[in-house]
Amino acid sequence: MRAGTRWQALFHAGWFTENLLTQALVLVVLRPGAGRVPKVLWAAVAGLVAVGVALPPSPVGAALGMVALPWRVWAALALLMLAYGGALRWIRGRGRPGWEPAASAYGPARAGRGRAQP
C-alpha cells in the first residue's frame, strides 16, 4: 500500500470510528429525561461502539478502504471522548432552569418543560 493511500485509509477509519463513538456518547448524555438509561438505549450504544471498533480492522473495513487504528489514535480518541462528554454535560447543565429537551419516544415532556402540552 502506498504511503498516501495508507494515510487516507487511516483517516477514513479514524473519522468513521470517532463519528460513531461521539454519536453513541451524544445518545447517552443528551437524551431527554432524567434517571436511568433504558436498556434498549444501552443496547443501541453498545452496537454503535462495537461497529465503530470492529469494522476498520476487519476484511469488510479493508474493502471499504479502512485500516486498523494504531494505539496513538485510540489514546487521542479516549481523550477526545472525555473532553467532549464533559463539555456536553457542562453545556446541558447550563441550560435554562427547568428546561429539558422536547418529548421523545420515551414519553411526553413533563408539564412546564420542553414543548407546550396540548
Backbone torsions as a table, in degrees:
resi	resn	phi	psi	omega
1	MET	NA	130.0	178.9
2	ARG	-65.6	154.5	-177.4
3	ALA	-59.3	-43.8	179.5
4	GLY	-63.3	-38.3	179.2
5	THR	-68.6	-38.7	178.8
6	ARG	-62.4	-45.4	179.6
7	TRP	-63.9	-38.1	178.9
8	GLN	-65.1	-43.0	178.6
9	ALA	-64.8	-38.8	177.5
10	LEU	-64.5	-42.6	178.2
11	PHE	-61.5	-46.1	-179.3
12	HIS	-61.8	-44.3	179.9
13	ALA	-65.1	-43.6	179.5
14	GLY	-64.3	-43.3	179.8
15	TRP	-64.5	-44.7	179.3
16	PHE	-60.1	-49.3	-177.3
17	THR	-65.1	-46.6	179.8
18	GLU	-60.0	-41.0	-179.0
19	ASN	-62.6	-48.1	-179.6
20	LEU	-65.7	-39.6	179.9
21	LEU	-66.8	-41.2	178.8
22	THR	-69.5	-34.8	176.2
23	GLN	-64.1	-40.5	177.0
24	ALA	-63.2	-40.7	178.5
25	LEU	-63.1	-43.8	178.9
26	VAL	-62.2	-39.7	179.1
27	LEU	-58.0	-38.3	-177.7
28	VAL	-81.9	-45.4	-172.9
29	VAL	-76.2	-40.7	-174.2
30	LEU	-100.4	14.9	179.3
31	ARG	-67.0	147.2	178.6
32	PRO	-72.2	154.3	178.4
33	GLY	89.9	166.9	178.8
34	ALA	-120.6	173.3	178.5
35	GLY	95.4	-157.2	-175.6
36	ARG	-69.5	148.3	175.6
37	VAL	-80.6	128.0	-179.8
38	PRO	-60.9	148.6	-179.0
39	LYS	-59.3	-35.9	-179.5
40	VAL	-65.1	-34.9	177.4
41	LEU	-69.1	-41.7	176.6
42	TRP	-60.3	-38.2	179.3
43	ALA	-65.5	-41.7	178.0
44	ALA	-64.1	-42.6	179.0
45	VAL	-64.4	-43.6	178.6
46	ALA	-62.2	-38.5	177.2
47	GLY	-64.5	-44.3	177.2
48	LEU	-59.8	-46.6	-179.2
49	VAL	-63.9	-42.9	-179.5
50	ALA	-61.6	-44.0	178.8
51	VAL	-65.5	-44.1	-179.1
52	GLY	-62.7	-33.2	-178.7
53	VAL	-86.2	-40.1	-172.0
54	ALA	-87.0	-26.8	-173.7
55	LEU	-69.8	-47.4	-175.8
56	PRO	-54.9	-44.5	-179.1
57	PRO	-82.2	-2.2	-177.2
58	SER	-82.3	167.3	174.9
59	PRO	-59.1	-34.7	177.3
60	VAL	-65.4	-41.8	176.9
61	GLY	-61.7	-40.1	177.4
62	ALA	-63.3	-39.1	178.0
63	ALA	-66.6	-26.3	178.2
64	LEU	-89.6	3.1	177.7
65	GLY	85.3	29.5	179.2
66	MET	-114.9	161.0	176.5
67	VAL	-131.8	166.9	176.3
68	ALA	-65.7	142.3	-179.9
69	LEU	-83.9	135.3	176.7
70	PRO	-72.1	163.2	-175.8
71	TRP	-60.4	-30.3	179.4
72	ARG	-64.5	-36.7	178.2
73	VAL	-68.9	-40.5	177.0
74	TRP	-62.2	-39.8	177.6
75	ALA	-63.9	-43.8	178.5
76	ALA	-64.2	-40.5	177.9
77	LEU	-63.8	-38.7	178.7
78	ALA	-63.0	-44.9	178.1
79	LEU	-64.5	-41.3	178.6
80	LEU	-61.8	-43.6	-179.5
81	MET	-65.1	-40.3	177.6
82	LEU	-62.8	-46.3	-179.9
83	ALA	-65.2	-44.5	-178.4
84	TYR	-65.9	-44.6	177.7
85	GLY	-62.4	-42.1	177.1
86	GLY	-63.4	-41.8	178.7
87	ALA	-64.5	-41.3	178.2
88	LEU	-62.1	-44.2	179.0
89	ARG	-63.6	-42.4	-179.3
90	TRP	-64.4	-46.0	-179.4
91	ILE	-65.3	-41.4	179.0
92	ARG	-63.2	-37.5	178.9
93	GLY	-69.5	-21.0	-179.9
94	ARG	-89.0	1.6	-179.3
95	GLY	-61.6	174.2	178.5
96	ARG	-60.1	142.3	177.7
97	PRO	-58.8	130.8	178.6
98	GLY	81.6	-3.4	-179.0
99	TRP	-84.0	142.9	175.0
100	GLU	-145.0	152.9	178.8
101	PRO	-54.4	156.8	-178.0
102	ALA	-60.2	171.1	-178.6
103	ALA	-56.3	153.6	-179.1
104	SER	-138.3	-169.3	178.4
105	ALA	-66.2	-15.0	-178.8
106	TYR	-84.7	-0.8	178.0
107	GLY	133.6	170.4	-177.6
108	PRO	-71.5	158.8	175.6
109	ALA	-65.6	150.2	178.4
110	ARG	-71.5	151.7	-179.3
111	ALA	-56.4	133.6	178.8
112	GLY	83.9	-0.6	-179.3
113	ARG	-127.8	149.2	176.6
114	GLY	65.1	-138.2	-178.7
115	ARG	-72.8	155.5	176.8
116	ALA	-66.1	140.7	179.1
117	GLN	-84.1	142.8	178.2
118	PRO	-69.8	NA	NA
